[in-house]
Each structure stands twice: as C-alpha cells, then as structure tokens.
Amino acid sequence: MSERRRFRWLVPLLVVFGIDAGTAADLILVASENNPLLVRWNDARAAPVAQWEANGTKGVTILKAIRLAPLNAGASETPLSHSMAELCWRSPGQIMVSLDPVAAREALRDCRLPLVMVGLSQQENNSLKPVRPLAARPIAAICLEADPILNVALIRAFLPKARTIALLRPPTEPAWLPALRNEARRLQFDLREVVVSGDLQGVQALRGLLAGLDAVLLPPDYALINEWSIKPLLLMTIRQQIPVFGGLTERYIEAGVVAGVIADQGRLLEQMRDVASFNQTPTSTCRYPTAVRVAINTAVARTLGFSAAALETARSLYSRP
C-alpha cells in the first residue's frame, strides 16, 4: 500500500471563516477529512482553493483548502500557498483554529499564528504541551468533553431518589475529580470511587459492587474506557438494571450509555469567537464548552424502565435557551 493511500485518513481541510463584519482577523479552520465540525459548517458558500502535500505526524498528509465566505457573502476563491507554514506566514492578523488532534499537532509544528485548539479531550490537550514552546504565540483550547460535573446533576434528574453511584477513575487523581466530588456531595450522593487502569479491570471491579449501586458514572478518559471497549461493562450493567451515564462524546451514548451531557457542536462557533479574542487569562488547560446538551439513548432508557416524562425532564436540564 502506498504511503499516500495509507495515510489518506489524515487529509485535512482548510476553511477561512470571517469572525464578523467588525473584526479584522479571520479564523483559519484546520481539520482532518470528514471532521464532523467542518462538515457541519461547510455549506454551499464553500469553494475549493488549493491542494498540496505536507509532512504529517505519521507520514504524507494531503492538504486541501476551501474558502468559506463569512456571513451571507457568496463563495470566492483565494490563492493559498503550498504549505501550512507558508499560508500562516502570508496570513498576518489571522487566527488558526484546529478541530482535531492531528490538525492541532500540524498547526503547533508548522504555524506561528495565534491558535485555538478545538475537539481535543483534556488528556489530548495535555499530551500536546511539550510541542507548544516551539511556537511563541497565544494558544487557547476548548475541550472536546463537557464539564464532567454536569453528569452528576443529570443522574439526579433521572434518579431523584438515588443514593449511591460508582465512578470509574484512573489511579492518578485527575484534575476534574475534586469538583465532581463536591457536586456529588451537594446533590447528596454517596460517591464510590472505583480505581482502575483499564476497561476490563473496571468490569471486574464493578461486578461485586452492583448490588448496592443506583448508577455508574463514566470518567472523561479515553485511555480508561472508550466507546468501543465499553461493551462488556454495558452488557453487565444492563442485565442488572443499573444505568450508566457520562462519557466524552455522543458515541458513548450511541454505544449504550443511557445519557450524558455533551458539547453542543451547533453552538460551538460562538465560544470559538470568544476564545479567539484572547481576552481571557491564558491557561494551559482547555476550557469546557459553554454550550452543552443532553444526549439520551432512548432504547436503553426504555429497557431500564425510564418513562417518557423522565427523559423530557433530563433533556430540559441543559436545553437550548
């Protein structure tokens, strides 16, 4: 298999998107092929501009560029340079926005424009910190996952009389855990922390605890458990009529988690504009999405006996204003 074909999945797209009519800077969006955020924003106003090759993180990356005209303007073509580095050098006053980990690494390495990283989990954001000193420019990030403490209130909405929930957590205490403990205490939950280093260990550790649990809460941790490795845990908990909540993205809910609070991608652009102003205090951690929504697996919820009224109550918890 050729290197070009082997790394075809890394294909990024570039979109130049105006922030608003009164702002001089543009957002240059960089994303891997078929990135859901870029697909959402890439409408009839987009026009192809250029294509080139660049050295990717794992081989040859085919770069494509399209221009998305701001507001209601018509599509227009703008000549771009033959590499991301040259594009950035020719684009003073603009701001780079990466929409996934591959794009973020490319931008950190090849571009010195101010950078907003979107679509990275807190873990992925932390893994890129060693790359950042190479580029002296403002950097900010918006987390892929919603604030995990929001799922505690979601459990209370689903289970008003629940008392005990189990939380899977890694051996090293994560930064989000103290706030989640406080929220569980505020909502009068008995939070049982189950320390595990992997998904199979999580199944084994929970097996002996299920009889005393009202719910299980997943951590925002890809390494600990993801939407593919979660199947054995879900099979076990559903058999025991124990609902599972949380996860980083909607894919966890599609896999069989009852419900979770996730980022509302339809409103993410609003926060990107705010963060791209760089008016907030710089921080090495990513900011949680300010616009969120509740995702529910209706089939699993009904299997576990939740009523239609309970689902509507849960959905309204973080509903769009």
C-alpha positions in Angstrom: 0.0 0.0 0.0 1.4 3.4 -0.9 2.2 6.0 1.7 -0.3 8.3 0.1 -3.1 5.7 0.4 -2.1 4.5 3.8 -2.4 8.0 5.4 -5.4 9.1 3.4 -7.5 9.4 6.6 -5.3 12.2 7.7 -6.5 14.5 4.9 -7.0 18.0 6.5 -9.2 20.7 5.1 -8.7 24.4 5.5 -11.5 26.9 5.7 -11.1 30.7 6.0 -14.0 31.9 8.1 -14.6 35.6 9.0 -15.4 36.2 12.7 -17.8 39.0 12.0 -18.1 42.2 9.9 -16.4 44.3 12.5 -13.4 42.1 13.2 -10.3 42.4 11.1 -9.0 38.9 11.9 -10.2 35.7 10.2 -10.4 32.2 11.7 -8.4 29.7 9.6 -10.0 26.3 10.4 -7.9 23.2 10.0 -9.4 19.7 10.3 -8.9 16.1 9.2 -11.1 14.9 6.4 -14.7 14.3 7.3 -14.3 16.1 10.6 -17.9 16.5 11.9 -17.4 20.1 12.9 -16.1 21.1 9.5 -18.8 19.1 7.7 -21.4 21.0 9.8 -20.0 24.4 8.7 -19.1 23.6 5.1 -22.1 24.6 3.2 -22.9 25.9 -0.4 -20.8 29.0 0.2 -17.6 27.0 0.2 -15.3 26.9 -2.8 -12.2 24.7 -3.4 -9.0 26.8 -3.5 -5.8 24.7 -3.4 -4.3 21.3 -2.6 -0.8 20.4 -1.5 1.3 17.8 0.3 3.0 18.2 3.7 4.8 16.1 6.1 2.3 14.8 8.6 2.7 13.3 12.0 2.7 9.8 10.7 3.6 10.2 7.0 2.5 12.1 4.0 -0.6 14.3 4.6 -2.6 15.6 1.6 -3.8 19.1 2.4 -6.8 20.6 0.8 -8.1 24.1 1.1 -11.5 25.6 0.7 -12.8 29.1 1.4 -16.0 29.6 3.4 -17.3 33.1 2.8 -18.4 34.9 6.0 -22.0 35.7 6.8 -24.1 35.8 3.6 -21.4 36.6 1.1 -21.0 34.4 -2.0 -18.2 31.9 -2.5 -14.9 33.3 -3.7 -11.6 31.7 -4.4 -8.4 33.0 -2.8 -5.0 31.7 -3.8 -3.3 29.9 -0.9 0.4 28.9 -0.6 1.8 25.4 -0.9 2.2 24.6 2.8 0.6 25.4 6.1 3.7 27.2 7.2 3.7 29.4 4.2 0.0 30.0 4.5 0.5 31.2 8.0 3.4 33.4 7.1 1.2 35.0 4.4 -1.7 35.5 6.8 -0.7 38.0 9.5 -3.5 39.1 11.8 -5.4 35.9 11.4 -6.1 33.2 13.9 -5.7 29.4 13.4 -8.3 27.0 14.8 -7.6 23.3 14.8 -10.6 21.0 15.0 -8.9 17.7 16.0 -5.7 16.3 17.4 -4.0 15.7 14.0 -4.7 19.2 12.9 -3.6 20.6 16.3 -0.2 18.9 16.0 0.3 20.2 12.4 -0.6 23.7 13.4 1.6 23.7 16.5 4.6 22.5 14.4 4.1 24.5 11.2 2.3 27.7 12.1 3.1 30.7 14.3 -0.3 32.3 14.2 -2.4 32.6 17.4 -4.0 29.1 17.9 -7.3 27.9 19.3 -7.5 24.1 19.6 -10.9 22.5 19.5 -12.0 18.9 19.5 -9.3 17.7 21.9 -10.0 16.0 25.2 -8.3 17.3 28.3 -5.9 14.3 28.0 -5.1 15.0 24.4 -4.6 18.7 25.2 -2.1 17.8 27.9 -0.2 15.5 25.6 0.5 18.4 23.2 2.0 20.7 25.8 5.6 19.6 25.0 5.1 20.9 21.5 4.0 24.4 22.5 7.3 26.1 23.5 8.4 25.8 19.8 5.8 28.4 18.8 5.7 31.7 20.8 2.1 32.9 20.3 -1.2 32.9 22.2 -2.7 29.5 22.5 -6.1 28.5 23.9 -8.2 25.4 23.8 -11.8 24.3 24.1 -12.3 20.7 25.4 -14.0 18.0 23.4 -15.9 16.9 26.5 -18.4 18.8 28.6 -17.6 19.5 32.3 -18.0 16.1 33.9 -19.7 17.5 37.0 -22.8 18.2 34.8 -23.4 14.5 34.6 -23.9 14.4 38.4 -26.9 16.7 38.1 -28.1 14.6 35.1 -28.1 11.5 37.2 -30.2 13.3 39.9 -32.7 14.3 37.2 -33.0 10.7 36.0 -33.0 9.2 39.5 -34.5 11.6 42.1 -34.3 9.0 44.9 -30.9 7.6 44.0 -28.3 7.5 46.7 -25.1 5.6 45.6 -23.2 6.0 42.4 -19.9 4.4 41.3 -17.3 6.5 39.5 -14.6 4.8 37.5 -11.4 6.7 37.8 -7.7 6.3 37.0 -5.1 5.6 39.6 -3.7 9.1 39.4 -6.2 11.6 40.6 -7.4 13.7 37.6 -7.8 17.5 37.8 -11.6 17.3 37.4 -12.2 14.9 40.3 -12.3 17.4 43.3 -15.0 19.4 41.7 -17.0 16.3 40.9 -16.7 15.1 44.5 -18.1 18.4 45.7 -21.0 18.3 43.3 -21.9 14.7 44.3 -21.8 15.8 48.0 -24.0 18.8 47.2 -26.6 16.6 45.5 -26.4 14.1 48.4 -24.9 11.2 46.5 -22.7 8.6 48.1 -19.9 8.6 45.5 -17.9 5.4 45.4 -14.6 5.8 43.5 -13.6 2.7 41.7 -9.9 3.0 40.9 -9.0 1.0 37.7 -6.4 1.2 35.0 -8.5 -0.2 32.1 -11.9 -1.2 30.9 -11.7 -4.9 31.7 -10.5 -4.1 35.2 -13.5 -1.8 35.5 -15.9 -4.7 34.7 -14.2 -6.9 37.3 -14.2 -4.2 40.0 -17.8 -3.3 39.5 -19.1 -6.8 39.4 -19.0 -7.1 43.2 -20.5 -3.6 43.8 -23.6 -3.7 41.5 -26.0 -4.9 44.2 -25.6 -1.7 46.2 -25.5 0.8 43.3 -28.1 3.1 41.8 -25.9 4.2 38.8 -22.5 4.1 37.3 -20.7 7.3 36.1 -18.0 7.1 33.4 -15.0 9.3 33.5 -13.9 11.6 30.7 -11.0 9.4 30.0 -10.4 7.7 26.6 -7.4 5.7 27.9 -9.5 4.2 30.7 -12.7 3.4 28.7 -13.9 4.4 25.3 -16.9 3.8 23.1 -15.6 0.5 21.8 -14.2 -1.0 25.0 -17.3 -0.2 27.0 -19.4 -3.1 25.6 -18.7 -5.7 28.3 -19.4 -3.2 31.1 -22.7 -2.2 29.5 -23.8 -5.7 29.0 -23.2 -6.4 32.7 -24.9 -3.3 34.0 -28.0 -3.5 31.7 -28.5 -7.1 32.8 -28.5 -5.9 36.4 -30.8 -2.9 35.6 -28.1 -0.4 36.6 -27.9 2.7 34.3 -24.6 4.0 33.1 -24.1 7.8 32.5 -21.4 10.0 31.1 -18.6 9.6 28.5 -16.8 12.2 26.4 -18.9 12.3 23.3 -22.3 11.2 21.8 -20.6 8.0 20.6 -20.7 6.7 24.2 -24.5 7.2 24.3 -24.8 5.5 20.8 -22.8 2.6 22.2 -25.4 2.0 25.0 -24.8 4.6 27.8 -28.2 5.8 29.0 -27.4 9.5 28.8 -24.6 12.1 29.0 -24.0 15.8 28.9 -22.0 16.6 25.7 -20.8 19.7 23.8 -23.5 21.3 21.6 -21.5 21.5 18.4 -24.1 23.6 16.7 -23.3 26.4 19.1 -19.5 25.9 19.4 -18.7 28.6 16.9 -19.9 31.2 19.4 -17.4 30.1 22.0 -14.6 29.9 19.4 -15.2 33.5 18.5 -15.0 34.5 22.2 -11.9 32.4 22.9 -10.2 33.7 19.7 -10.3 37.2 21.1 -7.7 36.0 23.7 -9.1 38.5 26.2 -9.3 35.8 28.9 -6.4 34.9 31.2 -4.1 32.4 29.4 -4.2 28.9 30.7 -2.5 25.6 29.7 -5.7 23.6 30.3 -8.6 23.5 27.9 -11.9 25.4 28.7 -15.0 23.3 28.9 -17.7 24.0 26.2 -20.1 26.7 27.4 -22.9 25.3 25.2 -24.0 21.8 26.1 -26.9 19.5 25.6 -28.2 16.1 27.0 -27.8 13.1 24.7 -30.0 10.1 25.5 -30.1 6.6 24.2 -33.9 6.2 24.2 -33.9 2.4 23.6 -31.6 1.7 26.5 -33.5 4.2 28.7 -36.8 2.4 28.0 -35.2 -1.0 28.6 -34.2 0.2 32.0 -37.7 1.4 32.7 -37.4 5.2 32.4 -40.6 7.0 31.4 -41.0 9.4 28.6 -41.6 12.1 31.2 -38.3 11.3 32.8 -36.5 11.6 29.5 -38.1 15.0 28.8 -37.1 16.3 32.3 -33.5 15.2 31.6 -33.4 16.8 28.2 -34.6 20.1 29.6 -31.8 20.2 32.1 -29.4 21.9 29.7 -31.8 22.8 26.9 -31.1 25.5 24.4 -32.4 28.9 25.6 
